[in-house]
Amino acid sequence: MKLAHYLIRLYPHHWRSRYEEEFLFLLEERPLSLVDDLDLLRGALDAHLHPHLGTAALPWLERMKYMLSILRRSVLMMFCAYCIFILAGISFQKLTEDQSFAAAAQSHAVVGLMFNLVVIGSVVALLALVVGGLPIVVSMLRDAFTRRRYGILLLLVTPILALAIFIGIIKILMFVGLAALPISLSRGIFIGVYFGAAAVSIVAPYFAVARSDIPVRLLRFTILPSLLLTLAMSMMLLATLTWGLSLRNTVPLLFNGNAGMFGTSTARAWIGIVIVMSVATILALIALVHSISARSILPTEMQIEIQE
């Protein structure tokens, strides 16, 4: 199969349903050049970033339902991106909690400024999440009580339960004494419980939102908080990147130390944090573009119920 055939498969399903036969017929007429293949790849990326493209042939109601599902998935993707970013942010906080990093921030202006920007960005991101998410949570609670869907309530409180379990296990480990356990076992328990609690705290609200009937106006309202959240995440990513580069140039001994989790390399821990932040920020950008694209199509007061 020609490369172009594979590239066409990269397009969204609704786009291929409308245009795939025409493109295949075109390929039979003449082979495409490398420039054409690159243009197909660019078009596939554009179609995914702007999901309303290729839906003009769909019936109006079906098109609106599709756009509403895109908007809902974008909100969920933004939430997941923020949670992933938070994991990296917590790692950065643990990395810099030693007094030597505080001294470096006071002695070197750029290091201190970038650290402060990370702190400011984290506050702005949290406020954006609360502003955009609190109305949705209230709507979900109202819907759950009205329709007696108590499983949604359980999903919403699951992150609190996961945090309580995580704290409880850590207290048990401290009571037993970490020194009494093999290092590999104590670290394995901590990492397993930490990432397990984080995964549950992300997945449970995800399914709660997916199973709730959320008004379109609330989904549309999340665009502005999502924009602010994405900007805050981008600022924190750039600040963290600049912080590490500045620390490497001004205090190389500290940068090349072992301040990472469990005494691992500071440099490697910083690189890992930057990579995770980058992935989360890219996901947030994609979600933001999707939501803006879907919002431009959906009427302001449209009421549509999607059958699960």
Backbone as a ProteinNet text record, in pm:
[ID]
protein_1_A
[PRIMARY]
MKLAHYLIRLYPHHWRSRYEEEFLFLLEERPLSLVDDLDLLRGALDAHLHPHLGTAALPWLERMKYMLSILRRSVLMMFCAYCIFILAGISFQKLTEDQSFAAAAQSHAVVGLMFNLVVIGSVVALLALVVGGLPIVVSMLRDAFTRRRYGILLLLVTPILALAIFIGIIKILMFVGLAALPISLSRGIFIGVYFGAAAVSIVAPYFAVARSDIPVRLLRFTILPSLLLTLAMSMMLLATLTWGLSLRNTVPLLFNGNAGMFGTSTARAWIGIVIVMSVATILALIALVHSISARSILPTEMQIEIQE
[TERTIARY]
84.6	0	88.4	51.2	129.1	123.3	226.1	233	109.6	60.1	-56.2	-178.2	-193.7	-306	-297.7	-176.5	-159.2	-186.6	-144.1	-164.6	-313.3	-391.1	-534.9	-598.8	-544.9	-598.9	-572.2	-482.4	-456.3	-566.5	-650.7	-758.6	-868.7	-946.3	-1057.8	-1158	-1231	-1325.6	-1432.7	-1490.2	-1596.9	-1545.7	-1419	-1360.1	-1343	-1292.4	-1272.2	-1405	-1507.9	-1639	-1688.9	-1649.7	-1698.3	-1605.9	-1471	-1378.4	-1284.2	-1282	-1180.7	-1192.8	-1315	-1332.6	-1282.5	-1306.8	-1261.1	-1108.8	-1044.7	-899.1	-840.6	-901.6	-852.3	-865.7	-974.9	-992.4	-885	-851.6	-747.3	-612	-586.3	-459.1	-447.1	-559.8	-557.8	-528.6	-568.2	-546.5	-400.1	-335	-193.4	-126.5	-2	70	103.9	108.3	138.6	287.9	337	478.3	503.7	629.9	665.2	601.7	595.6	532.7	384.4	320.7	178.9	159.8	251.6	243.5	257.2	348.8	366	242	179.6	57.2	-57.1	-63.4	-163.3	-141.8	-15.9	15.6	-23.1	5.7	-33.9	-185.6	-253.4	-399.6	-459.5	-397.5	-446	-431.9	-317.8	-297.6	-399.6	-424.3	-520.2	-661.7	-695.7	-829.4	-850.3	-743.8	-756.3	-762.3	-687.1	-687.7	-816.7	-880.7	-1005.8	-1112.9	-1171	-1262	-1388.5	-1422.1	-1542.4	-1521.4	-1393.2	-1367	-1413.9	-1478.7	-1526.3	-1660.4	-1726.4	-1856.9	-1971.2	-1939.7	-2044.1	-2150.6	-2110.9	-2207.2	-2297.4	-2265.2	-2347	-2478.5	-2584.8	-2710.2	-2685.4	-2765.7	-2739.8	-2734.5	-2832.6	-2837.6	-2717.8	-2681.6	-2566.7	-2438.2	-2429.2	-2311.3	-2299.3	-2411.5	-2408.4	-2372.6	-2425.4	-2391.1	-2242.1	-2188.9	-2045.7	-1961.6	-1999.7	-1925.5	-1935.7	-2053.5	-2070.8	-1982.4	-1971.7	-1884.4	-1738.3	-1700	-1564.3	-1537	-1633.6	-1617.5	-1605.6	-1686	-1680	-1545.2	-1499.8	-1370.5	-1255.5	-1269.9	-1166	-1154.8	-1269	-1267.7	-1199	-1229.8	-1167.5	-1016.6	-977.9	-835.7	-761.7	-824.9	-763	-743.4	-842.5	-830.9	-716.7	-707.5	-600.9	-463.9	-454.8	-328.4	-285	-381	-348.9	-301.2	-366.5	-326.7	-186.5	-154.5	-19.9	81.7	45.2	134.1	156.4	51.8	62.9	163.9	164.5	261.8	404.3	427.8	559.6	587.1	482.7	499.4	533.7	469.8	502	646.1	689.6	828.6	925.2	889.6	975	980	867.4	864.5	953.2	945.2	1029.2	1177.2	1203.5	1342.5	1404.3	1325.2	1379.2	1353.5	1306.4	1272.9	1395.3	1511.1	1633.8	1676.3	1736.4	1777.6	1882	1960.6	2062.8	2000.5	1881.7	1813.2	1754.7	1707.7	1657.4	1770.9	1889.2	2005.1	2045.9	2038.7	2071.7	1972.5	1845.3	1742.8	1764.5	1815.8	1841.5	1968.5	2064.5	2193.5	2194.7	2109.5	2109.8	1969.8	1962	1831.8	1747.7	1810.5	1733.8	1676.2	1757.8	1709.7	1590.6	1604.3	1495.1	1371	1390.1	1275.8	1200.4	1273	1207.6	1133.2	1189.4	1120	991	997.1	877.1	771.1	814.3	718.8	648.5	721.2	658.1	551.8	583.3	486.5	364.1	388	276.7	191.9	257.8	185.1	99.6	149.5	72.6	-54.4	-44.4	-162.1	-262.9	-215.3	-304.6	-372.1	-296.4	-352.9	-460.7	-435	-534.6	-661.5	-645.8	-763.1	-842.2	-771.9	-840.1	-916.8	-856.4	-924.3	-1050	-1039.8	-1155.1	-1266	-1230.5	-1330.7	-1401.4	-1324.9	-1386.1	-1451.6	-1396.8	-1444.5	-1553.3	-1555	-1652.8	-1796.6	-1832.2	-1970.4	-2006.5	-1909.7	-1936.5	-1959	-1878.7	-1895.7	-2032	-2072	-2203.9	-2314.5	-2301.2	-2400.9	-2404.9	-2288.6	-2283.2	-2349.1	-2324.1	-2386.3	-2538.5	-2584.1	-2728.2	-2789.8	-2720.8	-2770.5	-2770.6	-2666.7	-2657.6	-2769.7	-2798.7	-2906.3	-3043.8	-3060.1	-3189.4	-3221.4	-3124.9	-3145.4	-3106.8	-3068.1	-3029.3	-2919.3	-2821	-2705.6	-2591.5	-2599.2	-2505.6	-2364.8	-2354	-2222.3	-2135.5	-2198.9	-2124.6	-2070.4	-2150.6	-2103.8	-1980.8	-1984.7	-1870.4	-1747	-1765.8	-1652.1	-1593.5	-1678.3	-1630.4	-1551.1	-1588.9	-1517.4	-1398.7	-1383.1	-1272.8	-1135.8	-1106.8	-975.3	-947.4	-1050.3	-1030.8	-997.7	-1069.4	-1040.7	-900.4	-860.4	-726.6	-618.6	-640.7	-544.6	-537.2	-653	-654.3	-579.7	-600.5	-531.3	-380.6	-341.3	-199.1	-134	-199.1	-144.2	-139.1	-244.4	-247.5	-134.4	-108.6	-0.7	134.6	154.2	280.7	300	192.5	202.6	234.2	176.1	204.8	351.7	401.6	542.4	633.5	597.2	678.5	669.7	552.8	536.5	617.9	611.4	689	837.6	873.7	1015	1069.9	1100	1152.4	1285.3	1362.1	1492.7	1479.5	1362.9	1343.3	1309.2	1274.7	1237.7	1351.9	1363.6	1463.1	1436.8	1543.1	1529.1	1442.4	1465.1	1387.7	1239.2	1208.6	1068.6	1000.8	1066.3	1005.1	985	1083.6	1069.2	960.4	955.1	853.9	713	694.7	562.8	523.3	617.6	588.3	551.5	633.5	608.6	477.3	452.7	329.7	205.7	208.3	92.2	74.7	185.7	180	116.8	170.2	117.4	-19.3	-43.9	-176.3	-283.6	-253.2	-348	-367	-256.9	-267.1	-353.2	-333.9	-410.9	-559.7	-590.9	-731.1	-793	-715.4	-766.4	-793.3	-729.8	-754.2	-869	-866.5	-963.1	-1104.6	-1118.5	-1251.9	-1328.4	-1270.8	-1343.9	-1367.8	-1275.2	-1292.6	-1422.8	-1443.6	-1565.6	-1689	-1670.5	-1784.3	-1834.8	-1742.4	-1782.2	-1842.4	-1782.1	-1829.2	-1971.4	-2011.5	-2143.4	-2247.7	-2209.8	-2303.2	-2357.9	-2478.5	-2538.8	-2502.7	-2409.1	-2360.3	-2415.4	-2477.6	-2531.7	-2425.5	-2466.2	-2373.4	-2310.9	-2389.4	-2338	-2221.2	-2221.7	-2110	-1986.2	-2007.5	-1894.4	-1833	-1918.8	-1869.5	-1795.4	-1843.6	-1782.4	-1638.2	-1606.4	-1473.1	-1363.7	-1399.2	-1297.9	-1201.5	-1255.6	-1168.9	-1081.1	-1137.5	-1049.3	-946.2	-984.3	-889.3	-775.2	-807.8	-704.1	-608	-663.7	-579.7	-494.7	-553.9	-481.9	-367.2	-392.3	-288.3	-174.6	-208.7	-105.7	-21.8	-87.1	-15.3	78.9	30.9	114.9	233.6	210.4	318.9	423	376.5	468.7	550.8	485.4	556.7	658.7	623.2	717.8	841.7	821.8	934.9	1017	949.7	1020.3	1103.4	1047.2	1120.4	1241.2	1223.3	1334.2	1444.3	1406.4	1505.4	1570.9	1492.9	1548.1	1661.9	1639.3	1742.7	1866.1	1846.4	1960.6	2039.4	1969.7	2037.3	2111.7	2049.5	2115.7	2241.4	2233.8	2350.5	2465.5	2435.2	2540.7	2594.5	2508.8	2550	2596.2	2530	2567.7	2580	2681.5	2693.5	2708.4	2771.8	2788.2	2653.4	2561.2	2427.2	2346.9	2360.6	2287.4	2331.7	2458.9	2512.6	2508.4	2435.8	2423.8	2321.1	2277.3	2181.4	2063.5	1992.4	1877.9	1746.2	1751.2	1628.7	1567.8	1450.8	1383.4	1472	1481.3	1562.6	1710.3	1753.9	1894.6	1940.6	1851.4	1888.3	1944.6	1996.3	2061.2	1965.7	2011.8	1931.2	1903.9	2008.1	1994.3	1892.7	1901.4	1807.4	1665.1	1651.6	1518.1	1459.4	1542.4	1495.3	1454.9	1534.9	1501.9	1369.7	1351.6	1225.7	1106.3	1123.8	1015.4	979.8	1080.3	1056.8	985.7	1024.7	960.9	813.6	783.1	643.5	562.7	619.6	549.9	523.3	619.1	603	489.1	484.1	377.2	240.8	233	105.6	63.8	158.7	126.8	80.8	142.6	100.6	-41.8	-71.7	-208.4	-308.7	-268.7	-357.6	-379.9	-276.1	-289.4	-382.9	-368.1	-456.2	-600.5	-621	-756.2	-815.5	-734	-782.6	-824.4	-742.2	-775.6	-902.7	-916.5	-1037.5	-1160.7	-1149.7	-1265.9	-1306	-1207.8	-1239.9	-1307.1	-1257.3	-1316.1	-1460.4	-1484.8	-1621	-1712.3	-1661.1	-1742.7	-1789.9	-1707.3	-1745.8	-1863.7	-1891.2	-2000.9	-2127.5	-2112	-2228.6	-2302.8	-2435.3	-2514.8	-2505.3	-2522.9	-2503	-2596.8	-2723.7	-2822.3	-2874.4	-2794.6	-2841.8	-2853.7	-2959.1	-2980.7	-2987.3	-2887.3	-2881.2	-2849.7	-2921.1	-2893.8	-2834.6	-2714.2	-2649	-2680.5	-2733.1	-2765.7	-2637.5	-2620.8	-2501.1	-2511.5
-119.7	0	125.1	224	345.6	424	508.6	590	677.3	729.7	817.6	747.9	617.5	542.3	538	519	519.4	658.3	762.2	898.1	932.6	883.2	909.1	847.3	733.5	668.2	749.2	847.7	933	1035.8	1056.5	1154.6	1101.6	1190.7	1146.7	1062.3	979.1	886.3	960.3	1067.1	1137.6	1203	1244.6	1304.5	1198.2	1081.1	973.3	923.1	923.8	878.5	967.1	1094.1	1188.6	1198.7	1193.3	1227.4	1115.1	1002.3	901.1	845.5	814.7	758.8	854.5	982.6	1080.4	1085.2	1076	1079	952.7	838.2	714.2	716.2	773.1	786.2	877.2	984.8	1076	1006.4	919.7	847	750.5	697.5	607.8	684.1	809.9	891.3	928.4	967	1003.5	981.6	937.4	919.8	1054.7	1058.7	1182.6	1193.9	1314.5	1340.9	1347.7	1363.8	1376.7	1501.1	1607.8	1731.7	1707.5	1628.8	1597.1	1514.4	1419.7	1337.2	1423.1	1518.8	1609.2	1695.5	1733.5	1813.7	1731.4	1601.6	1513.5	1501.3	1489.4	1479	1607	1721.8	1849.2	1859.5	1812.1	1816.7	1727.8	1610.6	1521.2	1586.6	1652.4	1722.6	1834	1908.8	2018.4	1967.1	1852.4	1795.5	1751.5	1702.1	1661.1	1782.5	1886.6	2006.2	2085.3	2074.3	2145.6	2043.9	1977.2	1864.8	1902.4	2033.2	2069.6	2057.2	2048.4	2031.9	1894.1	1888.3	1760.6	1716.8	1801.5	1763.5	1835.8	1915.8	1995.4	1909.1	1786.6	1700	1624.4	1628.8	1556.7	1629.3	1555.5	1621.9	1714.4	1822	1924.2	1865.8	1782.7	1729.2	1639	1556.5	1467.5	1547.8	1654.5	1739.5	1806.1	1854.5	1919.1	1820.1	1698.8	1596.3	1564.4	1557	1527.6	1639.6	1764.2	1876.9	1881.6	1845.9	1843.6	1736.7	1621.5	1515.8	1559.4	1633.4	1685.9	1783.5	1871	1969	1899.2	1796.7	1722.6	1651.7	1587.6	1518.5	1617	1737.4	1838.7	1880.8	1894.7	1928.1	1816.8	1692.7	1579.9	1574.8	1601.1	1601.2	1711.6	1827.8	1938.5	1901.2	1835.6	1792.2	1692.4	1595.4	1495.9	1561.3	1658.1	1728.5	1802	1865.7	1937.2	1840	1726.4	1628.5	1576.2	1548	1503.5	1612.6	1736.5	1848.4	1862.3	1838.8	1848.8	1747.4	1626.9	1526.1	1577.1	1641.3	1698	1814.7	1894.7	2006.9	1962.9	1855.6	1802	1753.5	1688.9	1642.2	1760.6	1870.1	1989.7	2049.4	2048.7	2101.6	2017.8	1886.1	1798.2	1815.8	1841.6	1858.5	1983.5	2088.5	2218.9	2252	2155.9	2188	2196.9	2149.7	2159.1	2305.3	2339.8	2477.7	2527.6	2437.5	2479.3	2542.1	2493.4	2551.9	2688.8	2702.5	2832.8	2934.7	2891.4	2981	3020.8	2925.4	2956.2	3055.8	3042.5	3134.2	3275.9	3287	3418.4	3481.3	3397	3447.6	3479	3414.4	3429.9	3471.2	3588.9	3650.6	3566.2	3512.2	3436.7	3309.8	3241	3118.5	3150.7	3256.9	3295.7	3340.7	3416.7	3465.8	3349.7	3255.1	3142.1	3055.3	3038.7	2961.4	3032.4	3164.3	3240.1	3233.2	3232.5	3221.2	3085.3	2981.5	2849.2	2851.6	2914.8	2923.8	3005.6	3119.7	3204.4	3128.5	3059.8	2983.2	2873.9	2810.5	2703.4	2758.4	2878.5	2941	2979.2	3038.4	3079	2956.8	2850.2	2727.4	2668.6	2668.6	2615.7	2700.4	2832.3	2920.6	2898.7	2879.7	2855.2	2724.5	2623.4	2494.4	2507.2	2580.5	2597.8	2674.6	2783.1	2865	2784.3	2706.8	2629.1	2500.1	2440.3	2309.5	2309.1	2411.1	2411.7	2413.5	2496.1	2490	2353.1	2285.5	2152.2	2052	2061.4	1971.2	1991.9	2117.5	2147.3	2090.2	2106.1	2051.1	1899.4	1835.7	1689.5	1641.6	1712	1673.6	1687.2	1797.1	1817.5	1708.1	1674.2	1570.8	1434.1	1407.2	1278.3	1260.6	1365.4	1355.6	1350.5	1426.9	1428.9	1293.6	1234.1	1106.7	986.3	1014.1	908.3	818.4	882.7	810.8	827.7	747.7	764.2	713	638.9	596.6	715.1	819.3	939.6	1008.6	1009.2	1068.2	993.8	861	781.2	813.6	830.6	864	1000.1	1094.3	1228	1230.8	1146.9	1146.3	1049.9	973.7	877.2	942.1	1058.7	1121	1150.2	1190.8	1216.5	1086.8	979.5	849.1	800.9	824.7	782.7	858.6	988.1	1067.5	1018	986	935.9	803.4	715.1	586.5	606.6	697.9	725.5	776	873.1	926.7	818.5	735.5	628.7	529	489.6	393.6	454.7	583	649	653.6	682.3	685.5	546.1	443.6	306.9	272.6	313.3	288.1	360.3	483.4	558.5	496.5	440.7	377.1	247.1	169.9	45.8	75.3	183.6	220.4	181.3	282.9	253.9	181.7	207.5	142.7	-7.8	-52.3	-195.3	-270	-198.1	-260.4	-248.9	-345.7	-331.5	-204.5	-140.4	-13.8	-30.5	-137.2	-159	-177.9	-244.4	-268.1	-139.2	-60.2	65.3	163	171.4	259.8	208.8	78.4	21.1	45.4	31.6	56.7	203.1	293.1	436.3	472.9	428.8	463.7	402.6	276.2	210.3	279	311.6	377.7	518.4	588.6	726.6	733.1	654.1	657.7	589.1	491.7	429.8	529.4	603.2	704.8	814.3	852.3	955.3	907.4	781.7	728	721.6	674.2	666.2	805.6	903.1	1039.6	1105.1	1054.9	1107.4	1032.7	900.6	817.4	834.5	839.8	847.2	972.9	1094.2	1212.6	1209	1147.6	1136.3	1063.6	948.7	871.9	941.6	1014.9	1088.3	1193.8	1267	1368.1	1301.5	1190.5	1122.5	1069.7	1035.8	976.4	1077.6	1204.9	1306.3	1388.3	1440.3	1531.4	1674.2	1732.9	1867.2	1965	2073.8	2171.5	2224.1	2250.5	2299.8	2432.6	2518.7	2650.5	2638.4	2535.8	2517.2	2466.4	2378.4	2330	2443.9	2529.4	2645	2742.4	2754.4	2846.8	2807.8	2679.2	2632.6	2679.9	2738.5	2778.4	2881.5	2986	3090.9	3040.2	2967.4	2909.6	2813.8	2739.2	2648	2724.8	2838.1	2922.6	2972.9	3020.4	3068.3	2955.1	2837.8	2721.9	2683.4	2683	2647.5	2748.9	2876.9	2980.6	2964.9	2932.7	2913	2793.2	2684.1	2566.3	2595.8	2671.3	2707.4	2793	2888.5	2973.1	2891	2796.9	2713.6	2624.1	2573.4	2490.2	2570.5	2688.9	2772.1	2814.8	2844.9	2885.6	2770.2	2650	2533.3	2503.8	2515.3	2493.5	2596	2722.9	2829.4	2815.9	2775.6	2754.8	2653.5	2540.4	2437.6	2482.4	2549.4	2596.8	2701.6	2790.2	2892.7	2830.1	2732.6	2664.5	2592.3	2534.1	2463.7	2559.7	2682	2778.7	2847.9	2872.1	2950.6	2864.3	2751.5	2663	2520	2493.2	2360	2247.2	2276.1	2172.3	2125.7	2219.1	2184.7	2114.8	2162.5	2102.8	1960.2	1931.7	1797.9	1709.5	1754.2	1676.5	1566	1518.3	1407.9	1445.3	1550.5	1598.1	1541.6	1452.8	1394	1294.7	1241.5	1146.3	1025.3	984.8	871.8	891.7	1018.9	1048.4	1033.8	1042.5	1031.6	1164.4	1162	1278.1	1396.4	1513.3	1634.7	1668.5	1657.3	1689.6	1598.3	1468.3	1374	1398.1	1427.4	1456.5	1580	1683.6	1805.7	1777	1699.1	1664.8	1588.6	1493.8	1418.9	1508.5	1603.6	1697.5	1781.5	1831	1913.4	1832.5	1706.7	1622.4	1601.1	1567.9	1544.5	1673	1785.5	1913.2	1944.2	1912.3	1938.7	1855.9	1728.1	1640.9	1692.1	1727.7	1777.5	1907.8	1996.5	2124	2104	2011.7	1981.4	1926.7	1837.8	1785.2	1897.1	1989.1	2101.6	2190.4	2214	2294.8	2228.4	2097	2024.5	2031.5	2011.5	2018.5	2157.3	2260	2397.2	2425.5	2383.4	2404.9	2329.4	2204.7	2126.5	2196.8	2243.4	2305	2434.9	2514	2637.4	2605.3	2501.9	2461.3	2415.9	2334	2285.1	2397.3	2487	2596.5	2690.1	2706.1	2796.4	2743.7	2613.3	2552.7	2543.4	2513.8	2490.6	2619.9	2621	2737.6	2757.8	2880.7	2914.6	2839.5	2833.7	2775.3	2641	2571.9	2446	2341.1	2265.7	2157.6	2026.3	1942.1	1812.8	1705.4	1599.2	1485.8	1374.9	1333.6	1225.5	1095.2	1002.3	873.8	795.4	753.4	676.8	536.4
0	0	0	-81.6	-91.4	39.6	55.2	176.6	191.4	79.3	84.6	142.9	115.2	170.8	323.2	375	520	578.1	506.3	555.7	562.1	465.4	468	591.7	635.6	755.8	882.2	874.7	989.9	1011.9	912.6	924.9	1017.4	1079	1165.3	1087.8	1161.7	1098.9	1019.6	1079.4	1009.2	881.4	880.4	760.1	651.9	693.1	595.3	538.9	621.8	573	459.9	462.9	361.9	240.5	262.6	154.5	113	185.1	156.4	13.5	-29.9	-163.9	-271.5	-252.6	-350.5	-355.9	-238.5	-236.2	-297.7	-269.3	-327.7	-479.9	-528.4	-673.1	-731.2	-658.7	-704.1	-709.9	-611.8	-610	-726.2	-769.5	-884.5	-1013.9	-1017.9	-1137.4	-1155.3	-1045.5	-1054.9	-920.1	-921.1	-794.8	-732.8	-601.4	-531.2	-505.5	-508.7	-483.2	-332.8	-296.6	-155.6	-95.2	-173.7	-125.5	-98.3	-186.7	-165.5	-39.3	-14.5	106.8	232	228.6	342.4	361.7	249.6	258.5	318.5	283.6	343	493.8	535	677.2	750.4	689.1	748.7	758.7	653.4	654.7	762.1	785.1	890.6	1027.5	1049.1	1175.8	1192.3	1085.9	1089.9	1115.3	1055.5	1075.1	1219	1284	1424.2	1516.6	1482	1565.9	1549.6	1433.5	1406.1	1368.2	1466.5	1439.2	1363.4	1356.4	1281.7	1131.3	1088.4	946.2	901.3	791.4	738.4	790.8	871.6	926.5	856.6	755.6	690.2	624.9	580.7	512.2	609	738.5	836	860.4	896.1	937.1	1055.6	1065.6	1167.1	1307.3	1344.5	1479.6	1506.8	1409.3	1426	1438.9	1361.6	1368.9	1504.8	1557.7	1688.6	1799.7	1789.5	1888.6	1884.6	1763.7	1749.8	1810	1782.4	1837.7	1990	2043.1	2187.6	2251	2185.8	2237.5	2232.6	2127.6	2118.6	2232.1	2260.6	2367.7	2503.3	2525.1	2651.5	2665.4	2558.1	2562.9	2582.5	2527.9	2545.8	2691.7	2758.6	2901.2	2980.8	2947.1	3015.4	2988.4	2863.7	2830	2904.5	2917	2989.9	3136.7	3194.9	3334.1	3350.2	3259.6	3266.3	3248.5	3156.7	3134.6	3261.1	3327.7	3451.4	3559.6	3571.6	3673.1	3646.7	3520.5	3485.6	3519.2	3488.1	3517.4	3667.5	3745.2	3890.8	3944.5	3888.7	3931.6	3911.6	3797.1	3772.1	3867	3893.6	3984.6	4126.5	4171.4	4304.2	4308.6	4201.1	4193.9	4198.3	4130.3	4133.3	4273.7	4342.2	4478.7	4570.9	4556	4638.9	4605.1	4476.3	4432.7	4493.5	4509.6	4551.2	4697.9	4777.7	4915.9	5006.8	4958.3	5038.8	5051.4	5164.1	5190.9	5091.8	5035.8	4939.7	4815.9	4774.7	4659.8	4695.6	4819	4863.5	4866.5	4910.2	4911.9	4770.5	4678.2	4538.1	4479.6	4515.5	4466.4	4519.5	4642.8	4700.6	4644.8	4608.6	4561.6	4413.1	4337.4	4192.4	4146.9	4088.1	4057	3962.2	3858.2	3758.3	3819.9	3899.5	3964.8	4055.5	4133.9	4223.6	4149.1	4041.2	3963.5	3899.3	3841.4	3775.8	3876.8	3995.1	4098.8	4139.8	4154.7	4191	4081.6	3955.4	3845.3	3847.3	3884.9	3897.1	4006.1	4118.5	4228.6	4186.4	4123	4077.6	3974.9	3881.5	3780.2	3840.6	3945.8	4009.6	4074.6	4133.6	4194.8	4087.7	3977.9	3868.6	3807.7	3788.8	3730.6	3820.3	3951.2	4044.4	4043.2	4039.6	4034.2	3905.2	3793.5	3666.1	3671.2	3734	3746.8	3832.1	3941.8	4030.5	3959.8	3890.5	3821.6	3713.1	3637.3	3530	3575.7	3681.6	3722.7	3828.1	3915.4	4023.4	3972.6	3872	3821.1	3764.6	3703.8	3649.4	3761.5	3867.1	3981.5	4046.2	4064	4122.1	4034.4	3902.6	3810	3817.6	3830.4	3840.4	3969	4079.2	4206	4198.6	4139.6	4125	4037.8	3929.6	3839.5	3907.5	3986.9	4054.9	4157.1	4234	4332.7	4266.4	4159.2	4091.1	4029.1	3965.8	3895.9	3981.6	4106.3	4200.8	4144	4085.7	4032.7	4132.9	4239	4349.3	4315	4206.6	4163.1	4122.6	4067.8	4031.7	4156.6	4263.7	4390.1	4441.8	4431.4	4475.2	4392	4261	4174.6	4211.1	4250.3	4283.2	4414	4509.3	4637.9	4636	4527.8	4519.2	4536.3	4474.1	4497	4643.6	4719.3	4862.7	4935.3	4899.7	4960	4924.3	4797.4	4753.9	4830.7	4852.9	4930.4	5073.8	5132.9	5270.8	5280.9	5183.3	5183.8	5169.1	5079.9	5059.2	5187.6	5253.7	5378.9	5485.7	5491.5	5590.5	5571.9	5448.5	5422.1	5456.8	5424.8	5458.1	5609.6	5683.5	5829.8	5885.3	5824.3	5868.4	5844.3	5726.5	5695.6	5794	5830.7	5927	6064.9	6100.3	6230.6	6238.1	6130.8	6126.9	6126.3	6057.1	6046.8	5911.8	5831.1	5697.2	5703.3	5809.9	5820.8	5840.7	5894.4	5917.7	5789.4	5682.8	5555.9	5456.7	5367.7	5260.7	5179.5	5134.4	5062.2	4938.8	4863.6	4740.9	4772.1	4883.9	4920.2	4962.7	5048.5	5095.4	4979.8	4890	4774.4	4679.8	4662.4	4574.6	4626.2	4758.5	4818.3	4799.6	4826.8	4814.4	4670.3	4575.4	4435.3	4387.6	4425.6	4383.7	4438	4567.8	4629.1	4574.5	4554.4	4504.6	4366.1	4272.9	4136.8	4127.4	4214.4	4216.9	4260	4366.4	4413.7	4309.7	4241.7	4137.6	4021.3	3980.4	3868.1	3901.5	4022.1	4063.5	4071.3	4118.8	4133	3997.8	3892.6	3758.2	3691.5	3701.1	3629	3684.5	3817.5	3877.8	3835.3	3848.2	3799.8	3648.4	3575.9	3430.2	3397.5	3460.8	3435.4	3492.3	3601.7	3657.8	3559.8	3498.6	3399.7	3276.5	3232.2	3111.6	3128.2	3251.7	3275.6	3320.9	3330.7	3379.5	3263.1	3282.9	3186.1	3226.5	3152.7	3183.7	3081	3124	3028.2	2933	2811	2709.3	2752.2	2816.7	2855	2951.9	3038	3130.2	3057.2	2960	2880.8	2800.2	2744.9	2670.4	2762.3	2885.4	2980.7	3015.2	3004.1	3043.1	2948.2	2833.7	2737.2	2796.1	2856.6	2911.8	3027.1	3125.3	3227.5	3168.8	3064.3	3000.3	2935.4	2874.1	2815	2921.9	3033.1	3142.7	3200.2	3214.2	3266	3173.3	3043.8	2947.2	2949.2	2959.2	2967.6	3094.4	3206	3332	3323.2	3262.6	3246.2	3155.6	3049.5	2957.9	3028.9	3110.1	3184.7	3283.4	3352.3	3449.1	3380.2	3262.6	3186.7	3148.4	3092.2	3052.8	3174.4	3285.2	3406.5	3463	3461.9	3511.4	3424	3292.5	3199.4	3222.5	3233.5	3255.1	3391.9	3491.2	3626.3	3623	3556.4	3551.2	3475.3	3361.8	3283.3	3360.8	3430.5	3509.6	3627.5	3692.6	3804.7	3756.1	3639.2	3582.1	3556.9	3515.5	3484.9	3608.9	3708.2	3824.8	3941.9	3962.9	4074.8	4021.1	3939.5	3878.2	3980.1	4092.8	4194.5	4247.6	4267.6	4315.6	4206.4	4083.3	3971.6	3946.8	3966.2	3942	4066	4168	4290.2	4279.5	4395.9	4402.1	4492.5	4451.4	4528.8	4478.7	4380.7	4329	4426.7	4391	4478.2	4503.3	4629.6	4673.7	4642	4641	4619.8	4476.5	4383.1	4241.8	4191.4	4070.9	4011.7	4000.3	4042.3	4030.4	3884.4	3801.3	3659.7	3591.9	3620.3	3558.5	3608.2	3736.4	3790.2	3722.3	3703	3636.3	3491.7	3421.2	3281.9	3276.4	3367.3	3371.8	3398.4	3490	3521.7	3399.6	3328.9	3209.5	3101.4	3084.5	2983	3015.5	3141.1	3180.7	3166.9	3208.8	3193.2	3046.1	2961.3	2817.5	2759.7	2794.7	2745.8	2792.2	2920.4	2974.6	2907.4	2881.8	2818.7	2674.7	2602.8	2465.9	2465.7	2559.7	2570	2599	2686.4	2718.7	2596.2	2517.3	2396.6	2296.1	2279.6	2187.5	2235.4	2365.5	2420.7	2402.5	2420.5	2405.8	2262.1	2165	2024.1	1987.4	2036.9	2010.8	2067.3	2189.5	2253.8	2184.2	2142.5	2070.2	1937.6	1868.7	1740.9	1760.1	1862.5	1887.2	1934.8	2017.4	2071.6	1960.7	1857.1	1748.7	1668.8	1679.8	1604.1	1687.7	1816.1	1901.3	1930.5	1915.1	1956.2	2106.6	2149.9	2291.1	2384.4	2352.9	2442.6	2391.9	2310.6	2255.2	2364.4	2362.3	2457.7	2380.3	2400.3	2331.7	2435	2430.8	2517.4	2432.4	2468.2	2395.8	2466.6	2393.8	2451.4	2475.6	2600.3	2634.9	2575.7
[MASK]
++++++++++++++++++++++++++++++++++++++++++++++++++++++++++++++++++++++++++++++++++++++++++++++++++++++++++++++++++++++++++++++++++++++++++++++++++++++++++++++++++++++++++++++++++++++++++++++++++++++++++++++++++++++++++++++++++++++++++++++++++++++++++++++++++++++++++++++++++++++++++++++++++++++++++++++++++++

